[in-house]
C-alpha cells in the first residue's frame, strides 16, 4: 500500500438519547423509532491528490473478485461534489431519525480523508446490528438530458436479507421519493436495478439499498442537489421511506 491509509471515522451514533432495553419499535408518542438501529452510508469520500492512490487499492468485492477501495465520486458542472451531497443529506436524515428515537450510525461522519472502503461500508450493517442500510449516491451520466433517481439491490442475492427484504425496502424507498416529488430515471421500468458488482451491497447482511438520488450533470437535478431546500426534500422523502418500511415490517 502506498503511503498512509487514512480511514475516516467508521461510525457515528448518538447514544445520548437512545433507550437501551426498550423493545425495538416500541414507540413513545413522537418518538416511534425508539430502539431501532439504522445505518446510513454517505457514498464516497474526499481525498487529497496525494491520497488518491489509497482509493485505488483493491479490496474484496463480495463475490470472489476485487474492486477499488472507493472513488471521490461525481460532481455537478459547478463543482458541487457527490461526497458533499451524500453527507449533507445523510446528516439531515440522521437528525430527524434521531429525533424520532432511532439510533443512527453513519459509515463516515465528515468529509475528510479516505475511507471506509466499499467492503467495510457493507459489513458495517451486520457489524452494528442495524435494521437496514441505505447507501446514498448521485449518478453522473454523460448525457446531460438524463435525469431522475433509481435504486439498486444486490443480485443474485448472497443472503436472505438481500432477497425479498432488500427488494421491498427498495420499492418502498422509490415510492417515498416519488411521493416526495422526485422523478424516477427514464429507462428503468420500476426504478429498481439489480447489480452484482457493488461491494457495499454484496457484503451487507441486512436489508440494504443503494440509491442514486439524481443525475449530477442534469441542470434541474443538480440545482436541487445544490440547494439546502432540495437536500431537505431528499432527506424528508428518505425518512418517510424508512418509517414506512419499518411500519410494514412489524
TORDO-720554 format. One line per 3 residues: their letters; for each residue x, y, z of C-alpha. Coordinates in nm, 3 decimals, decimal comma. Example, Ala and Ser with C-alpha at 12.3 -4.5 7.8 and 13.67 -1.06 7.14 Angstrom:
// TORDO-720554
AS> 1,230 -0,450 0,780; 1,367 -0,106 0,714
END
This chain:
// TORDO-720554
XXX> 0,000 0,000 0,000; 0,133 0,339 -0,092; 0,156 0,600 0,178
XXX> -0,051 0,616 0,493; -0,406 0,491 0,461; -0,624 0,739 0,648
XXX> -0,959 0,594 0,746; -1,246 0,827 0,816; -1,435 0,759 1,141
XXX> -1,627 0,436 1,090; -1,949 0,527 1,263; -2,136 0,797 1,439
XXX> -2,403 0,710 1,691; -2,585 0,945 1,918; -2,638 0,731 2,226
XXX> -2,729 1,023 2,447; -3,096 0,989 2,358; -3,113 0,616 2,286
XXX> -3,309 0,388 2,514; -3,126 0,062 2,573; -3,352 -0,219 2,680
XXX> -3,671 -0,081 2,524; -3,844 -0,302 2,265; -3,745 -0,222 1,909
XXX> -4,008 -0,003 1,750; -4,196 0,019 2,078; -4,272 0,385 2,013
XXX> -4,323 0,663 2,265; -4,550 0,938 2,142; -4,350 1,141 1,894
XXX> -4,055 0,902 1,927; -4,187 0,600 1,736; -3,840 0,469 1,645
XXX> -3,704 0,421 1,996; -3,461 0,130 1,992; -3,443 0,099 1,611
XXX> -3,089 0,089 1,471; -3,040 0,240 1,125; -2,724 0,271 0,913
XXX> -2,672 0,541 0,652; -2,375 0,527 0,416; -2,289 0,867 0,264
XXX> -2,130 0,743 -0,056; -1,768 0,821 -0,148; -1,530 1,049 0,042
XXX> -1,294 1,336 -0,019; -0,927 1,270 -0,077; -0,631 1,497 -0,134
XXX> -0,441 1,431 -0,458; -0,160 1,266 -0,261; -0,411 1,023 -0,108
XXX> -0,578 0,917 -0,433; -0,359 0,607 -0,461; -0,522 0,478 -0,142
XXX> -0,861 0,496 -0,311; -0,733 0,270 -0,589; -0,619 -0,012 -0,360
XXX> -0,803 -0,336 -0,435; -1,045 -0,480 -0,180; -1,279 -0,784 -0,192
XXX> -1,599 -0,725 -0,390; -1,802 -0,986 -0,203; -1,830 -1,228 -0,495
XXX> -1,476 -1,359 -0,520; -1,330 -1,067 -0,712; -1,167 -0,737 -0,625
XXX> -1,270 -0,375 -0,669; -1,126 -0,034 -0,592; -1,150 0,081 -0,232
XXX> -1,359 0,378 -0,345; -1,360 0,689 -0,563; -1,421 1,057 -0,489
XXX> -1,746 1,030 -0,686; -1,909 1,271 -0,927; -1,959 1,648 -0,938
XXX> -2,209 1,894 -1,081; -2,088 2,125 -1,353; -2,046 2,398 -1,090
XXX> -1,822 2,173 -0,880; -2,055 2,053 -0,602; -1,931 1,705 -0,520
XXX> -2,118 1,382 -0,469; -1,935 1,313 -0,143; -2,050 1,651 -0,008
XXX> -2,407 1,594 -0,126; -2,442 1,248 0,024; -2,302 1,358 0,360
XXX> -2,528 1,664 0,365; -2,841 1,455 0,302; -2,732 1,181 0,543
XXX> -2,677 1,435 0,821; -3,025 1,584 0,781; -3,174 1,234 0,772
XXX> -2,985 1,129 1,083; -3,104 1,433 1,278; -3,469 1,361 1,200
XXX> -3,447 0,986 1,264; -3,275 1,051 1,596; -3,549 1,299 1,684
XXX> -3,790 1,011 1,637; -3,583 0,799 1,875; -3,374 0,589 1,637
XXX> -3,009 0,503 1,691; -2,847 0,618 1,367; -2,495 0,524 1,262
XXX> -2,308 0,675 0,968; -2,027 0,497 0,786; -1,842 0,829 0,785
XXX> -1,903 1,140 0,992; -1,709 1,402 0,798; -1,577 1,484 0,454
XXX> -1,208 1,450 0,527; -0,972 1,168 0,438; -1,016 0,836 0,263
XXX> -1,247 0,561 0,366; -1,400 0,345 0,473; -1,358 0,121 0,170
XXX> -1,665 -0,016 -0,003; -1,635 -0,362 0,154; -1,629 -0,214 0,504
XXX> -1,929 0,001 0,422; -2,119 -0,320 0,352; -2,007 -0,520 0,656
XXX> -2,092 -0,213 0,867; -2,459 -0,317 0,864; -2,407 -0,654 1,031
XXX> -2,121 -0,532 1,249; -2,356 -0,278 1,404; -2,668 -0,498 1,403
XXX> -2,888 -0,247 1,222; -3,236 -0,297 1,081; -3,142 -0,156 0,740
XXX> -2,866 0,014 0,544; -2,917 0,294 0,292; -2,617 0,387 0,076
XXX> -2,662 0,735 -0,073; -2,514 0,831 -0,410; -2,573 1,051 -0,715
XXX> -2,516 0,940 -1,071; -2,334 1,130 -1,347; -2,449 1,026 -1,691
XXX> -2,252 1,158 -1,986; -2,584 1,274 -2,136; -2,700 1,593 -1,959
XXX> -3,058 1,516 -2,062; -3,059 1,206 -1,841; -3,239 1,280 -1,516
XXX> -3,404 1,118 -1,217; -3,326 0,868 -0,946; -3,313 0,491 -0,919
XXX> -3,244 0,226 -0,656; -3,000 -0,066 -0,671; -3,015 -0,404 -0,496
XXX> -2,765 -0,691 -0,490; -2,849 -0,967 -0,736; -2,832 -1,257 -0,736
XXX> -2,880 -1,248 -0,358; -2,600 -1,378 -0,139; -2,814 -1,389 0,175
XXX> -3,181 -1,399 0,270; -3,171 -1,030 0,362; -3,059 -0,941 0,009
XXX> -3,365 -1,108 -0,143; -3,720 -1,003 -0,057; -3,633 -0,773 0,237
XXX> -3,393 -0,561 0,030; -3,626 -0,558 -0,271; -3,918 -0,448 -0,054
XXX> -3,702 -0,179 0,101; -3,601 -0,059 -0,248; -3,962 -0,048 -0,368
XXX> -4,060 0,145 -0,055; -3,782 0,400 -0,097; -3,870 0,451 -0,463
XXX> -4,232 0,520 -0,375; -4,129 0,757 -0,096; -3,913 0,957 -0,338
XXX> -4,198 0,971 -0,591; -4,434 1,087 -0,319; -4,175 1,348 -0,225
XXX> -4,189 1,498 -0,574; -3,886 1,327 -0,729; -3,891 1,169 -1,074
XXX> -3,764 0,816 -1,145; -3,493 0,772 -1,403; -3,614 0,706 -1,756
XXX> -3,541 0,362 -1,893; -3,578 0,183 -1,559; -3,932 0,046 -1,568
XXX> -3,972 0,004 -1,194; -3,670 0,216 -1,094; -3,500 -0,076 -0,916
XXX> -3,181 -0,206 -1,078; -3,015 -0,538 -0,994; -2,635 -0,547 -0,986
XXX> -2,372 -0,795 -0,870; -2,066 -0,566 -0,878; -2,124 -0,335 -0,581
XXX> -1,924 -0,447 -0,279; -2,126 -0,235 -0,036; -2,442 -0,429 -0,124
XXX> -2,267 -0,764 -0,166; -2,126 -0,753 0,187; -2,443 -0,630 0,356
XXX> -2,618 -0,896 0,563; -2,910 -0,672 0,646; -3,172 -0,526 0,412
XXX> -2,967 -0,282 0,202; -3,033 -0,049 -0,090; -2,806 0,185 -0,282
XXX> -2,986 0,498 -0,402; -2,867 0,705 -0,698; -3,066 1,012 -0,600
XXX> -3,032 1,201 -0,927; -2,808 1,298 -1,216; -2,538 1,549 -1,123
XXX> -2,483 1,662 -1,483; -2,852 1,733 -1,537; -2,921 2,101 -1,472
XXX> -3,252 2,052 -1,289; -3,131 1,763 -1,073; -2,807 1,946 -0,994
XXX> -2,989 2,263 -0,890; -3,200 2,063 -0,647; -2,896 1,885 -0,502
XXX> -2,705 2,209 -0,462; -2,984 2,385 -0,271; -3,045 2,345 0,101
XXX> -3,417 2,322 0,030; -3,361 2,043 -0,221; -3,143 1,842 0,016
XXX> -3,405 1,885 0,287; -3,668 1,747 0,049; -3,448 1,446 -0,030
XXX> -3,395 1,378 0,340; -3,764 1,410 0,426; -3,863 1,168 0,149
XXX> -3,599 0,916 0,256; -3,703 0,936 0,622; -4,064 0,877 0,516
XXX> -3,949 0,570 0,323; -3,759 0,433 0,621; -4,051 0,476 0,860
XXX> -4,297 0,328 0,609; -4,079 0,019 0,560; -4,031 -0,027 0,935
XXX> -4,406 0,004 0,998; -4,489 -0,251 0,727; -4,227 -0,494 0,857
X> -4,373 -0,513 1,207
END
